[in-house]
Amino acid sequence: MEMYLQNQALLYGAFIVFVLGMLAIDLGVFHRRDHVVTVRESLIWTSVWIVLSFAFMAFVYYRYETIAPGRGTPAALEYLAGYLIEKSLSIDNVFVFLLIFSYFNVPARYQHRVLFWGIVGALILRAIFIALGALLIAKFHAIIYLFGAFLVFTGIKMAWAKDKQIHPERNPVLRLFQKMVAVTNDYRGRHFFVREGGKWLATPLFVVLLLVEWSDIIFAVDSIPAIFAVTSDPFIVFTANVFAILGLRSLYFSLAGVMRLFHHLHYGLSVILVFVGAKMMLSDFYMIPIGVSLGVIGLIISGSVAASLIWPRRGTDTPETISTVNHKLK
């Protein structure tokens, strides 16, 4: 048992070092200077993260097949299903990022900086949520029924929800923050905080970062239970989450301009949540094969995207924005 725990610690440690190394290369080499991320650059980084994600799936197969012959293929499929669930749900998060950036008129050259630190915070929060989720399921197995019912409810609610509107000024976290910390009236370059008159002031860029982090917490409430529906292995849950999130920044710059074309995607996501919720509640009575789950998830995602392209939305529905950041922060 002690040897197993040591191996697990080394495995997690090596993976975290790899992730930190990739983040350091991203920020310290390719984005050392703030600039507007082009679609070409975004697509290249999106491809890099997708390739790395699938390469890691091969590692998952090799590791689990080595430990327990015959376990490699199911483990790899569980990782892939979890990755697709997290990736598809993160696409909806991209839409929220777009609304936040539009609402606060965030300069394009600083958007990558916000998303970078937002992703770092999201990785930490997701690790905590996953650890708590795994602990709860291990200690109180019946909680899977609660998770499943919650996902079904969330999926149905998402399907009936109207077009997303975002009102940052109503966010309780933002209101509390503004009561505690003074905020400048305009952006101060790439800085999150500035010192003026002997006082530290937050900038609107930090307010945007705060809202990005808050939105990820909200999405994690749905996505973490969803991935536990396809696997209970904490390592697979954690790594699938990490790879899905790490590609989220580049995915944003690739999809930001065309997100509104996928207006039926939220229906597909709602069906996925209902499906994995039902799968979780039925797990003690009938275990849906992982291959079937993977096929259903892939079919739902591709079907909702295809439906959006075949039946395009009529008219425009650009989110209402306020003219100045100063007015938005009042």
Buried (B, 14 or more C-beta within 10 A) or exposed (E): EEEEEEEEEEEBEEBBEEBEEBBEEBBEEBBEEBEEBEEEBBBEBBEBBBEBBBEBBEEBBEBBBEEEEEBBEBBBBBBBBBBBBBBBBBBBBBBBBBBBBBBBBBBEBBBBBBBBBBBBBBBEBBBEBBEEBBEBBEEEEEBBBBBBBBBBEBBBEBBEEEEEEBEBBEBEEBEEBBEEBEBBEEBBEBBBEBEEEEEEBBBBBBBBBBBBBBBBBEBBEBBBBBBBBBBBBBBBBBBBBBBBBBBBBBBBBBBBEEBBBBBBBBBBBBBBBBBBBBBBBBBEEEEBEBEEBBEBBBEBBEBBBEBBEEEEEEEEEEBEEBEEBEEBBE
